[in-house]
Amino acid sequence: MIPQQLTGWRKSSHSHFEENACVEIGSAPGVVGVRDTKQAALAARPVLVYSETAFAAFLVHITGGR
């Protein structure tokens, strides 16, 4: 997966605007990408890419299944 193939980037609704402590997620078929909003000026922004299954498990874990 090439991070440039990820689309639909959106910020977390729980981002802290004043400190610019934001993450964004984007997707492509079968995967979810995560990147740091603060690095927007970088030509090659680092992106972590997870399978949809792994990302869904992460969300269940951090939200307690809510």
mmCIF file as Biopython writes it, N, C-alpha, C and O atoms, coordinates in Angstrom:
data_model
#
loop_
_atom_site.group_PDB
_atom_site.id
_atom_site.type_symbol
_atom_site.label_atom_id
_atom_site.label_alt_id
_atom_site.label_comp_id
_atom_site.label_asym_id
_atom_site.label_entity_id
_atom_site.label_seq_id
_atom_site.pdbx_PDB_ins_code
_atom_site.Cartn_x
_atom_site.Cartn_y
_atom_site.Cartn_z
_atom_site.occupancy
_atom_site.B_iso_or_equiv
_atom_site.auth_seq_id
_atom_site.auth_asym_id
_atom_site.pdbx_PDB_model_num
ATOM 1   N N  . MET A ? 1  ? 0.850   -1.191 0.000  1.0 0.0 1  A 1 
ATOM 2   C CA . MET A ? 1  ? 0.000   0.000  0.000  1.0 0.0 1  A 1 
ATOM 3   C C  . MET A ? 1  ? 0.881   1.234  0.000  1.0 0.0 1  A 1 
ATOM 4   O O  . MET A ? 1  ? 1.764   1.375  0.847  1.0 0.0 1  A 1 
ATOM 5   N N  . ILE A ? 2  ? 0.648   2.111  -0.931 1.0 0.0 2  A 1 
ATOM 6   C CA . ILE A ? 2  ? 1.349   3.392  -1.008 1.0 0.0 2  A 1 
ATOM 7   C C  . ILE A ? 2  ? 0.479   4.431  -0.301 1.0 0.0 2  A 1 
ATOM 8   O O  . ILE A ? 2  ? -0.683  4.606  -0.668 1.0 0.0 2  A 1 
ATOM 9   N N  . PRO A ? 3  ? 1.026   5.133  0.719  1.0 0.0 3  A 1 
ATOM 10  C CA . PRO A ? 3  ? 0.206   6.103  1.453  1.0 0.0 3  A 1 
ATOM 11  C C  . PRO A ? 3  ? -0.516  7.118  0.567  1.0 0.0 3  A 1 
ATOM 12  O O  . PRO A ? 3  ? -1.575  7.616  0.950  1.0 0.0 3  A 1 
ATOM 13  N N  . GLN A ? 4  ? 0.032   7.435  -0.612 1.0 0.0 4  A 1 
ATOM 14  C CA . GLN A ? 4  ? -0.617  8.400  -1.504 1.0 0.0 4  A 1 
ATOM 15  C C  . GLN A ? 4  ? -1.938  7.863  -2.056 1.0 0.0 4  A 1 
ATOM 16  O O  . GLN A ? 4  ? -2.740  8.632  -2.585 1.0 0.0 4  A 1 
ATOM 17  N N  . GLN A ? 5  ? -2.174  6.559  -1.942 1.0 0.0 5  A 1 
ATOM 18  C CA . GLN A ? 5  ? -3.417  5.970  -2.428 1.0 0.0 5  A 1 
ATOM 19  C C  . GLN A ? 5  ? -4.564  6.108  -1.415 1.0 0.0 5  A 1 
ATOM 20  O O  . GLN A ? 5  ? -5.717  5.826  -1.741 1.0 0.0 5  A 1 
ATOM 21  N N  . LEU A ? 6  ? -4.248  6.537  -0.205 1.0 0.0 6  A 1 
ATOM 22  C CA . LEU A ? 6  ? -5.266  6.727  0.816  1.0 0.0 6  A 1 
ATOM 23  C C  . LEU A ? 6  ? -6.039  8.010  0.529  1.0 0.0 6  A 1 
ATOM 24  O O  . LEU A ? 6  ? -5.446  9.018  0.145  1.0 0.0 6  A 1 
ATOM 25  N N  . THR A ? 7  ? -7.334  7.978  0.709  1.0 0.0 7  A 1 
ATOM 26  C CA . THR A ? 7  ? -8.177  9.136  0.410  1.0 0.0 7  A 1 
ATOM 27  C C  . THR A ? 7  ? -9.121  9.421  1.573  1.0 0.0 7  A 1 
ATOM 28  O O  . THR A ? 7  ? -9.182  8.663  2.541  1.0 0.0 7  A 1 
ATOM 29  N N  . GLY A ? 8  ? -9.849  10.515 1.462  1.0 0.0 8  A 1 
ATOM 30  C CA . GLY A ? 8  ? -10.874 10.849 2.440  1.0 0.0 8  A 1 
ATOM 31  C C  . GLY A ? 8  ? -10.320 11.221 3.801  1.0 0.0 8  A 1 
ATOM 32  O O  . GLY A ? 8  ? -10.943 10.937 4.824  1.0 0.0 8  A 1 
ATOM 33  N N  . TRP A ? 9  ? -9.155  11.855 3.824  1.0 0.0 9  A 1 
ATOM 34  C CA . TRP A ? 9  ? -8.535  12.207 5.099  1.0 0.0 9  A 1 
ATOM 35  C C  . TRP A ? 9  ? -9.458  13.100 5.914  1.0 0.0 9  A 1 
ATOM 36  O O  . TRP A ? 9  ? -10.044 14.048 5.391  1.0 0.0 9  A 1 
ATOM 37  N N  . ARG A ? 10 ? -9.584  12.785 7.208  1.0 0.0 10 A 1 
ATOM 38  C CA . ARG A ? 10 ? -10.404 13.596 8.116  1.0 0.0 10 A 1 
ATOM 39  C C  . ARG A ? 10 ? -9.763  13.604 9.499  1.0 0.0 10 A 1 
ATOM 40  O O  . ARG A ? 10 ? -9.110  12.645 9.911  1.0 0.0 10 A 1 
ATOM 41  N N  . LYS A ? 11 ? -9.971  14.722 10.207 1.0 0.0 11 A 1 
ATOM 42  C CA . LYS A ? 11 ? -9.427  14.874 11.554 1.0 0.0 11 A 1 
ATOM 43  C C  . LYS A ? 11 ? -10.325 14.195 12.574 1.0 0.0 11 A 1 
ATOM 44  O O  . LYS A ? 11 ? -11.536 14.069 12.388 1.0 0.0 11 A 1 
ATOM 45  N N  . SER A ? 12 ? -9.699  13.769 13.645 1.0 0.0 12 A 1 
ATOM 46  C CA . SER A ? 12 ? -10.454 13.215 14.765 1.0 0.0 12 A 1 
ATOM 47  C C  . SER A ? 12 ? -11.373 14.286 15.342 1.0 0.0 12 A 1 
ATOM 48  O O  . SER A ? 12 ? -11.001 15.457 15.416 1.0 0.0 12 A 1 
ATOM 49  N N  . SER A ? 13 ? -12.562 13.886 15.746 1.0 0.0 13 A 1 
ATOM 50  C CA . SER A ? 13 ? -13.483 14.835 16.383 1.0 0.0 13 A 1 
ATOM 51  C C  . SER A ? 13 ? -13.037 15.159 17.804 1.0 0.0 13 A 1 
ATOM 52  O O  . SER A ? 13 ? -13.594 16.059 18.432 1.0 0.0 13 A 1 
ATOM 53  N N  . HIS A ? 14 ? -12.049 14.445 18.316 1.0 0.0 14 A 1 
ATOM 54  C CA . HIS A ? 14 ? -11.539 14.672 19.664 1.0 0.0 14 A 1 
ATOM 55  C C  . HIS A ? 14 ? -10.186 15.378 19.635 1.0 0.0 14 A 1 
ATOM 56  O O  . HIS A ? 14 ? -9.460  15.352 20.629 1.0 0.0 14 A 1 
ATOM 57  N N  . SER A ? 15 ? -9.843  15.995 18.536 1.0 0.0 15 A 1 
ATOM 58  C CA . SER A ? 15 ? -8.575  16.711 18.421 1.0 0.0 15 A 1 
ATOM 59  C C  . SER A ? 15 ? -8.582  17.945 19.298 1.0 0.0 15 A 1 
ATOM 60  O O  . SER A ? 15 ? -9.635  18.534 19.544 1.0 0.0 15 A 1 
ATOM 61  N N  . HIS A ? 16 ? -7.427  18.330 19.764 1.0 0.0 16 A 1 
ATOM 62  C CA . HIS A ? 16 ? -7.287  19.519 20.613 1.0 0.0 16 A 1 
ATOM 63  C C  . HIS A ? 16 ? -6.721  20.638 19.748 1.0 0.0 16 A 1 
ATOM 64  O O  . HIS A ? 16 ? -5.509  20.722 19.546 1.0 0.0 16 A 1 
ATOM 65  N N  . PHE A ? 17 ? -7.600  21.496 19.240 1.0 0.0 17 A 1 
ATOM 66  C CA . PHE A ? 17 ? -7.235  22.527 18.263 1.0 0.0 17 A 1 
ATOM 67  C C  . PHE A ? 17 ? -6.152  23.468 18.774 1.0 0.0 17 A 1 
ATOM 68  O O  . PHE A ? 17 ? -5.224  23.792 18.033 1.0 0.0 17 A 1 
ATOM 69  N N  . GLU A ? 18 ? -6.250  23.915 20.024 1.0 0.0 18 A 1 
ATOM 70  C CA . GLU A ? 18 ? -5.320  24.913 20.538 1.0 0.0 18 A 1 
ATOM 71  C C  . GLU A ? 18 ? -3.876  24.430 20.550 1.0 0.0 18 A 1 
ATOM 72  O O  . GLU A ? 18 ? -2.954  25.223 20.358 1.0 0.0 18 A 1 
ATOM 73  N N  . GLU A ? 19 ? -3.677  23.149 20.773 1.0 0.0 19 A 1 
ATOM 74  C CA . GLU A ? 19 ? -2.323  22.602 20.806 1.0 0.0 19 A 1 
ATOM 75  C C  . GLU A ? 19 ? -1.958  21.936 19.488 1.0 0.0 19 A 1 
ATOM 76  O O  . GLU A ? 19 ? -0.866  21.383 19.353 1.0 0.0 19 A 1 
ATOM 77  N N  . ASN A ? 20 ? -2.849  21.982 18.529 1.0 0.0 20 A 1 
ATOM 78  C CA . ASN A ? 20 ? -2.647  21.327 17.242 1.0 0.0 20 A 1 
ATOM 79  C C  . ASN A ? 20 ? -2.303  19.849 17.434 1.0 0.0 20 A 1 
ATOM 80  O O  . ASN A ? 20 ? -1.505  19.286 16.684 1.0 0.0 20 A 1 
ATOM 81  N N  . ALA A ? 21 ? -2.909  19.235 18.436 1.0 0.0 21 A 1 
ATOM 82  C CA . ALA A ? 21 ? -2.679  17.824 18.745 1.0 0.0 21 A 1 
ATOM 83  C C  . ALA A ? 21 ? -3.732  16.992 18.024 1.0 0.0 21 A 1 
ATOM 84  O O  . ALA A ? 21 ? -4.668  16.488 18.644 1.0 0.0 21 A 1 
ATOM 85  N N  . CYS A ? 22 ? -3.574  16.856 16.734 1.0 0.0 22 A 1 
ATOM 86  C CA . CYS A ? 22 ? -4.587  16.205 15.913 1.0 0.0 22 A 1 
ATOM 87  C C  . CYS A ? 22 ? -4.017  15.005 15.177 1.0 0.0 22 A 1 
ATOM 88  O O  . CYS A ? 22 ? -2.837  14.967 14.829 1.0 0.0 22 A 1 
ATOM 89  N N  . VAL A ? 23 ? -4.871  14.040 14.951 1.0 0.0 23 A 1 
ATOM 90  C CA . VAL A ? 23 ? -4.542  12.953 14.044 1.0 0.0 23 A 1 
ATOM 91  C C  . VAL A ? 23 ? -5.601  12.939 12.958 1.0 0.0 23 A 1 
ATOM 92  O O  . VAL A ? 23 ? -6.727  13.394 13.157 1.0 0.0 23 A 1 
ATOM 93  N N  . GLU A ? 24 ? -5.220  12.410 11.812 1.0 0.0 24 A 1 
ATOM 94  C CA . GLU A ? 24 ? -6.140  12.274 10.689 1.0 0.0 24 A 1 
ATOM 95  C C  . GLU A ? 24 ? -6.145  10.814 10.266 1.0 0.0 24 A 1 
ATOM 96  O O  . GLU A ? 24 ? -5.142  10.111 10.395 1.0 0.0 24 A 1 
ATOM 97  N N  . ILE A ? 25 ? -7.286  10.369 9.759  1.0 0.0 25 A 1 
ATOM 98  C CA . ILE A ? 25 ? -7.341  9.032  9.187  1.0 0.0 25 A 1 
ATOM 99  C C  . ILE A ? 25 ? -7.829  9.132  7.744  1.0 0.0 25 A 1 
ATOM 100 O O  . ILE A ? 25 ? -8.646  9.985  7.395  1.0 0.0 25 A 1 
ATOM 101 N N  . GLY A ? 26 ? -7.309  8.246  6.937  1.0 0.0 26 A 1 
ATOM 102 C CA . GLY A ? 26 ? -7.712  8.122  5.543  1.0 0.0 26 A 1 
ATOM 103 C C  . GLY A ? 26 ? -7.885  6.645  5.243  1.0 0.0 26 A 1 
ATOM 104 O O  . GLY A ? 26 ? -7.500  5.799  6.050  1.0 0.0 26 A 1 
ATOM 105 N N  . SER A ? 27 ? -8.450  6.329  4.108  1.0 0.0 27 A 1 
ATOM 106 C CA . SER A ? 27 ? -8.690  4.910  3.829  1.0 0.0 27 A 1 
ATOM 107 C C  . SER A ? 27 ? -8.480  4.578  2.363  1.0 0.0 27 A 1 
ATOM 108 O O  . SER A ? 27 ? -8.470  5.445  1.489  1.0 0.0 27 A 1 
ATOM 109 N N  . ALA A ? 28 ? -8.315  3.306  2.139  1.0 0.0 28 A 1 
ATOM 110 C CA . ALA A ? 28 ? -8.262  2.690  0.818  1.0 0.0 28 A 1 
ATOM 111 C C  . ALA A ? 28 ? -8.869  1.304  1.028  1.0 0.0 28 A 1 
ATOM 112 O O  . ALA A ? 28 ? -9.036  0.885  2.174  1.0 0.0 28 A 1 
ATOM 113 N N  . PRO A ? 29 ? -9.198  0.594  -0.019 1.0 0.0 29 A 1 
ATOM 114 C CA . PRO A ? 29 ? -9.833  -0.715 0.173  1.0 0.0 29 A 1 
ATOM 115 C C  . PRO A ? 29 ? -9.015  -1.623 1.105  1.0 0.0 29 A 1 
ATOM 116 O O  . PRO A ? 29 ? -7.876  -1.979 0.802  1.0 0.0 29 A 1 
ATOM 117 N N  . GLY A ? 30 ? -9.621  -1.988 2.242  1.0 0.0 30 A 1 
ATOM 118 C CA . GLY A ? 30 ? -9.012  -2.926 3.170  1.0 0.0 30 A 1 
ATOM 119 C C  . GLY A ? 30 ? -8.028  -2.355 4.166  1.0 0.0 30 A 1 
ATOM 120 O O  . GLY A ? 30 ? -7.540  -3.086 5.028  1.0 0.0 30 A 1 
ATOM 121 N N  . VAL A ? 31 ? -7.716  -1.056 4.073  1.0 0.0 31 A 1 
ATOM 122 C CA . VAL A ? 31 ? -6.730  -0.465 4.979  1.0 0.0 31 A 1 
ATOM 123 C C  . VAL A ? 31 ? -7.174  0.906  5.482  1.0 0.0 31 A 1 
ATOM 124 O O  . VAL A ? 31 ? -8.022  1.570  4.888  1.0 0.0 31 A 1 
ATOM 125 N N  . VAL A ? 32 ? -6.562  1.306  6.611  1.0 0.0 32 A 1 
ATOM 126 C CA . VAL A ? 32 ? -6.785  2.626  7.195  1.0 0.0 32 A 1 
ATOM 127 C C  . VAL A ? 32 ? -5.422  3.237  7.475  1.0 0.0 32 A 1 
ATOM 128 O O  . VAL A ? 32 ? -4.541  2.576  8.025  1.0 0.0 32 A 1 
ATOM 129 N N  . GLY A ? 33 ? -5.250  4.498  7.098  1.0 0.0 33 A 1 
ATOM 130 C CA . GLY A ? 33 ? -4.002  5.203  7.346  1.0 0.0 33 A 1 
ATOM 131 C C  . GLY A ? 33 ? -4.181  6.228  8.455  1.0 0.0 33 A 1 
ATOM 132 O O  . GLY A ? 33 ? -5.253  6.816  8.601  1.0 0.0 33 A 1 
ATOM 133 N N  . VAL A ? 34 ? -3.132  6.437  9.231  1.0 0.0 34 A 1 
ATOM 134 C CA . VAL A ? 34 ? -3.151  7.412  10.329 1.0 0.0 34 A 1 
ATOM 135 C C  . VAL A ? 34 ? -1.941  8.314  10.165 1.0 0.0 34 A 1 
ATOM 136 O O  . VAL A ? 34 ? -0.828  7.830  9.958  1.0 0.0 34 A 1 
ATOM 137 N N  . ARG A ? 35 ? -2.149  9.634  10.257 1.0 0.0 35 A 1 
ATOM 138 C CA . ARG A ? 35 ? -1.033  10.571 10.164 1.0 0.0 35 A 1 
ATOM 139 C C  . ARG A ? 35 ? -1.235  11.713 11.149 1.0 0.0 35 A 1 
ATOM 140 O O  . ARG A ? 35 ? -2.340  11.936 11.644 1.0 0.0 35 A 1 
ATOM 141 N N  . ASP A ? 36 ? -0.154  12.433 11.426 1.0 0.0 36 A 1 
ATOM 142 C CA . ASP A ? 36 ? -0.135  13.538 12.376 1.0 0.0 36 A 1 
ATOM 143 C C  . ASP A ? 36 ? -0.408  14.838 11.628 1.0 0.0 36 A 1 
ATOM 144 O O  . ASP A ? 36 ? 0.295   15.170 10.674 1.0 0.0 36 A 1 
ATOM 145 N N  . THR A ? 37 ? -1.422  15.567 12.059 1.0 0.0 37 A 1 
ATOM 146 C CA . THR A ? 37 ? -1.788  16.814 11.404 1.0 0.0 37 A 1 
ATOM 147 C C  . THR A ? 37 ? -0.659  17.842 11.452 1.0 0.0 37 A 1 
ATOM 148 O O  . THR A ? 37 ? -0.491  18.625 10.518 1.0 0.0 37 A 1 
ATOM 149 N N  . LYS A ? 38 ? 0.112   17.841 12.538 1.0 0.0 38 A 1 
ATOM 150 C CA . LYS A ? 38 ? 1.180   18.831 12.698 1.0 0.0 38 A 1 
ATOM 151 C C  . LYS A ? 38 ? 2.244   18.717 11.615 1.0 0.0 38 A 1 
ATOM 152 O O  . LYS A ? 38 ? 3.006   19.663 11.415 1.0 0.0 38 A 1 
ATOM 153 N N  . GLN A ? 39 ? 2.321   17.615 10.925 1.0 0.0 39 A 1 
ATOM 154 C CA . GLN A ? 39 ? 3.354   17.415 9.920  1.0 0.0 39 A 1 
ATOM 155 C C  . GLN A ? 39 ? 2.886   17.761 8.512  1.0 0.0 39 A 1 
ATOM 156 O O  . GLN A ? 39 ? 3.463   17.279 7.537  1.0 0.0 39 A 1 
ATOM 157 N N  . ALA A ? 40 ? 1.870   18.571 8.393  1.0 0.0 40 A 1 
ATOM 158 C CA . ALA A ? 40 ? 1.293   18.914 7.091  1.0 0.0 40 A 1 
ATOM 159 C C  . ALA A ? 40 ? 2.294   19.566 6.149  1.0 0.0 40 A 1 
ATOM 160 O O  . ALA A ? 40 ? 2.156   19.443 4.932  1.0 0.0 40 A 1 
ATOM 161 N N  . ALA A ? 41 ? 3.294   20.253 6.680  1.0 0.0 41 A 1 
ATOM 162 C CA . ALA A ? 41 ? 4.256   20.956 5.834  1.0 0.0 41 A 1 
ATOM 163 C C  . ALA A ? 41 ? 5.322   20.018 5.250  1.0 0.0 41 A 1 
ATOM 164 O O  . ALA A ? 41 ? 6.051   20.413 4.340  1.0 0.0 41 A 1 
ATOM 165 N N  . LEU A ? 42 ? 5.423   18.803 5.751  1.0 0.0 42 A 1 
ATOM 166 C CA . LEU A ? 42 ? 6.434   17.876 5.244  1.0 0.0 42 A 1 
ATOM 167 C C  . LEU A ? 42 ? 6.057   17.367 3.860  1.0 0.0 42 A 1 
ATOM 168 O O  . LEU A ? 42 ? 4.898   17.043 3.600  1.0 0.0 42 A 1 
ATOM 169 N N  . ALA A ? 43 ? 7.033   17.300 2.987  1.0 0.0 43 A 1 
ATOM 170 C CA . ALA A ? 43 ? 6.778   16.816 1.630  1.0 0.0 43 A 1 
ATOM 171 C C  . ALA A ? 43 ? 6.359   15.345 1.657  1.0 0.0 43 A 1 
ATOM 172 O O  . ALA A ? 43 ? 5.460   14.940 0.920  1.0 0.0 43 A 1 
ATOM 173 N N  . ALA A ? 44 ? 7.005   14.556 2.498  1.0 0.0 44 A 1 
ATOM 174 C CA . ALA A ? 44 ? 6.676   13.134 2.619  1.0 0.0 44 A 1 
ATOM 175 C C  . ALA A ? 44 ? 6.218   12.863 4.048  1.0 0.0 44 A 1 
ATOM 176 O O  . ALA A ? 44 ? 7.009   12.471 4.906  1.0 0.0 44 A 1 
ATOM 177 N N  . ARG A ? 45 ? 4.942   13.077 4.283  1.0 0.0 45 A 1 
ATOM 178 C CA . ARG A ? 45 ? 4.396   12.881 5.633  1.0 0.0 45 A 1 
ATOM 179 C C  . ARG A ? 45 ? 4.398   11.401 5.994  1.0 0.0 45 A 1 
ATOM 180 O O  . ARG A ? 45 ? 3.953   10.568 5.204  1.0 0.0 45 A 1 
ATOM 181 N N  . PRO A ? 46 ? 4.898   11.066 7.191  1.0 0.0 46 A 1 
ATOM 182 C CA . PRO A ? 46 ? 4.835   9.670  7.625  1.0 0.0 46 A 1 
ATOM 183 C C  . PRO A ? 46 ? 3.383   9.237  7.836  1.0 0.0 46 A 1 
ATOM 184 O O  . PRO A ? 46 ? 2.585   9.977  8.410  1.0 0.0 46 A 1 
ATOM 185 N N  . VAL A ? 47 ? 3.054   8.053  7.376  1.0 0.0 47 A 1 
ATOM 186 C CA . VAL A ? 47 ? 1.706   7.514  7.521  1.0 0.0 47 A 1 
ATOM 187 C C  . VAL A ? 47 ? 1.821   6.087  8.042  1.0 0.0 47 A 1 
ATOM 188 O O  . VAL A ? 47 ? 2.574   5.277  7.502  1.0 0.0 47 A 1 
ATOM 189 N N  . LEU A ? 48 ? 1.068   5.788  9.095  1.0 0.0 48 A 1 
ATOM 190 C CA . LEU A ? 48 ? 0.960   4.416  9.582  1.0 0.0 48 A 1 
ATOM 191 C C  . LEU A ? 48 ? -0.228  3.787  8.881  1.0 0.0 48 A 1 
ATOM 192 O O  . LEU A ? 48 ? -1.299  4.390  8.823  1.0 0.0 48 A 1 
ATOM 193 N N  . VAL A ? 49 ? -0.058  2.584  8.346  1.0 0.0 49 A 1 
ATOM 194 C CA . VAL A ? 49 ? -1.132  1.916  7.604  1.0 0.0 49 A 1 
ATOM 195 C C  . VAL A ? 49 ? -1.477  0.608  8.315  1.0 0.0 49 A 1 
ATOM 196 O O  . VAL A ? 49 ? -0.606  -0.224 8.572  1.0 0.0 49 A 1 
ATOM 197 N N  . TYR A ? 50 ? -2.761  0.442  8.628  1.0 0.0 50 A 1 
ATOM 198 C CA . TYR A ? 50 ? -3.262  -0.737 9.330  1.0 0.0 50 A 1 
ATOM 199 C C  . TYR A ? 50 ? -4.353  -1.404 8.505  1.0 0.0 50 A 1 
ATOM 200 O O  . TYR A ? 50 ? -5.016  -0.754 7.696  1.0 0.0 50 A 1 
ATOM 201 N N  . SER A ? 51 ? -4.534  -2.695 8.713  1.0 0.0 51 A 1 
ATOM 202 C CA . SER A ? 51 ? -5.668  -3.373 8.079  1.0 0.0 51 A 1 
ATOM 203 C C  . SER A ? 51 ? -6.949  -2.846 8.731  1.0 0.0 51 A 1 
ATOM 204 O O  . SER A ? 51 ? -6.925  -2.369 9.865  1.0 0.0 51 A 1 
ATOM 205 N N  . GLU A ? 52 ? -8.067  -2.937 8.003  1.0 0.0 52 A 1 
ATOM 206 C CA . GLU A ? 52 ? -9.344  -2.506 8.572  1.0 0.0 52 A 1 
ATOM 207 C C  . GLU A ? 52 ? -9.654  -3.281 9.846  1.0 0.0 52 A 1 
ATOM 208 O O  . GLU A ? 52 ? -10.195 -2.719 10.799 1.0 0.0 52 A 1 
ATOM 209 N N  . THR A ? 53 ? -9.315  -4.569 9.867  1.0 0.0 53 A 1 
ATOM 210 C CA . THR A ? 53 ? -9.576  -5.417 11.029 1.0 0.0 53 A 1 
ATOM 211 C C  . THR A ? 53 ? -8.781  -4.943 12.236 1.0 0.0 53 A 1 
ATOM 212 O O  . THR A ? 53 ? -9.325  -4.841 13.336 1.0 0.0 53 A 1 
ATOM 213 N N  . ALA A ? 54 ? -7.496  -4.652 12.041 1.0 0.0 54 A 1 
ATOM 214 C CA . ALA A ? 54 ? -6.653  -4.186 13.141 1.0 0.0 54 A 1 
ATOM 215 C C  . ALA A ? 54 ? -7.125  -2.826 13.656 1.0 0.0 54 A 1 
ATOM 216 O O  . ALA A ? 54 ? -7.145  -2.597 14.866 1.0 0.0 54 A 1 
ATOM 217 N N  . PHE A ? 55 ? -7.503  -1.926 12.754 1.0 0.0 55 A 1 
ATOM 218 C CA . PHE A ? 55 ? -7.961  -0.602 13.181 1.0 0.0 55 A 1 
ATOM 219 C C  . PHE A ? 55 ? -9.282  -0.702 13.928 1.0 0.0 55 A 1 
ATOM 220 O O  . PHE A ? 55 ? -9.486  0.000  14.918 1.0 0.0 55 A 1 
ATOM 221 N N  . ALA A ? 56 ? -10.181 -1.564 13.468 1.0 0.0 56 A 1 
ATOM 222 C CA . ALA A ? 56 ? -11.460 -1.761 14.159 1.0 0.0 56 A 1 
ATOM 223 C C  . ALA A ? 56 ? -11.229 -2.314 15.563 1.0 0.0 56 A 1 
ATOM 224 O O  . ALA A ? 56 ? -11.893 -1.889 16.508 1.0 0.0 56 A 1 
ATOM 225 N N  . ALA A ? 57 ? -10.302 -3.252 15.710 1.0 0.0 57 A 1 
ATOM 226 C CA . ALA A ? 57 ? -9.981  -3.810 17.027 1.0 0.0 57 A 1 
ATOM 227 C C  . ALA A ? 57 ? -9.410  -2.729 17.937 1.0 0.0 57 A 1 
ATOM 228 O O  . ALA A ? 57 ? -9.731  -2.687 19.125 1.0 0.0 57 A 1 
ATOM 229 N N  . PHE A ? 58 ? -8.569  -1.857 17.393 1.0 0.0 58 A 1 
ATOM 230 C CA . PHE A ? 58 ? -8.011  -0.738 18.150 1.0 0.0 58 A 1 
ATOM 231 C C  . PHE A ? 58 ? -9.129  0.164  18.663 1.0 0.0 58 A 1 
ATOM 232 O O  . PHE A ? 58 ? -9.133  0.540  19.836 1.0 0.0 58 A 1 
ATOM 233 N N  . LEU A ? 59 ? -10.075 0.513  17.799 1.0 0.0 59 A 1 
ATOM 234 C CA . LEU A ? 59 ? -11.186 1.381  18.199 1.0 0.0 59 A 1 
ATOM 235 C C  . LEU A ? 59 ? -12.037 0.742  19.285 1.0 0.0 59 A 1 
ATOM 236 O O  . LEU A ? 59 ? -12.451 1.420  20.225 1.0 0.0 59 A 1 
ATOM 237 N N  . VAL A ? 60 ? -12.302 -0.552 19.167 1.0 0.0 60 A 1 
ATOM 238 C CA . VAL A ? 60 ? -13.070 -1.248 20.199 1.0 0.0 60 A 1 
ATOM 239 C C  . VAL A ? 60 ? -12.316 -1.185 21.523 1.0 0.0 60 A 1 
ATOM 240 O O  . VAL A ? 60 ? -12.916 -0.964 22.575 1.0 0.0 60 A 1 
ATOM 241 N N  . HIS A ? 61 ? -11.023 -1.377 21.469 1.0 0.0 61 A 1 
ATOM 242 C CA . HIS A ? 61 ? -10.206 -1.351 22.690 1.0 0.0 61 A 1 
ATOM 243 C C  . HIS A ? 61 ? -10.231 0.024  23.365 1.0 0.0 61 A 1 
ATOM 244 O O  . HIS A ? 61 ? -10.434 0.110  24.576 1.0 0.0 61 A 1 
ATOM 245 N N  . ILE A ? 62 ? -10.027 1.095  22.600 1.0 0.0 62 A 1 
ATOM 246 C CA . ILE A ? 62 ? -9.935  2.418  23.225 1.0 0.0 62 A 1 
ATOM 247 C C  . ILE A ? 62 ? -11.303 2.988  23.617 1.0 0.0 62 A 1 
ATOM 248 O O  . ILE A ? 62 ? -11.382 3.855  24.487 1.0 0.0 62 A 1 
ATOM 249 N N  . THR A ? 63 ? -12.364 2.513  22.990 1.0 0.0 63 A 1 
ATOM 250 C CA . THR A ? 63 ? -13.687 3.028  23.343 1.0 0.0 63 A 1 
ATOM 251 C C  . THR A ? 63 ? -14.433 2.114  24.314 1.0 0.0 63 A 1 
ATOM 252 O O  . THR A ? 63 ? -15.535 2.440  24.755 1.0 0.0 63 A 1 
ATOM 253 N N  . GLY A ? 64 ? -13.840 0.985  24.640 1.0 0.0 64 A 1 
ATOM 254 C CA . GLY A ? 64 ? -14.522 0.034  25.515 1.0 0.0 64 A 1 
ATOM 255 C C  . GLY A ? 64 ? -15.750 -0.562 24.858 1.0 0.0 64 A 1 
ATOM 256 O O  . GLY A ? 64 ? -16.680 -0.984 25.545 1.0 0.0 64 A 1 
ATOM 257 N N  . GLY A ? 65 ? -15.762 -0.600 23.533 1.0 0.0 65 A 1 
ATOM 258 C CA . GLY A ? 65 ? -16.883 -1.179 22.799 1.0 0.0 65 A 1 
ATOM 259 C C  . GLY A ? 65 ? -18.101 -0.274 22.676 1.0 0.0 65 A 1 
ATOM 260 O O  . GLY A ? 65 ? -19.167 -0.721 22.251 1.0 0.0 65 A 1 
ATOM 261 N N  . ARG A ? 66 ? -17.951 0.999  23.048 1.0 0.0 66 A 1 
ATOM 262 C CA . ARG A ? 66 ? -19.091 1.932  22.969 1.0 0.0 66 A 1 
ATOM 263 C C  . ARG A ? 66 ? -19.335 2.354  21.546 1.0 0.0 66 A 1 
ATOM 264 O O  . ARG A ? 66 ? -20.250 3.134  21.281 1.0 0.0 66 A 1 
#
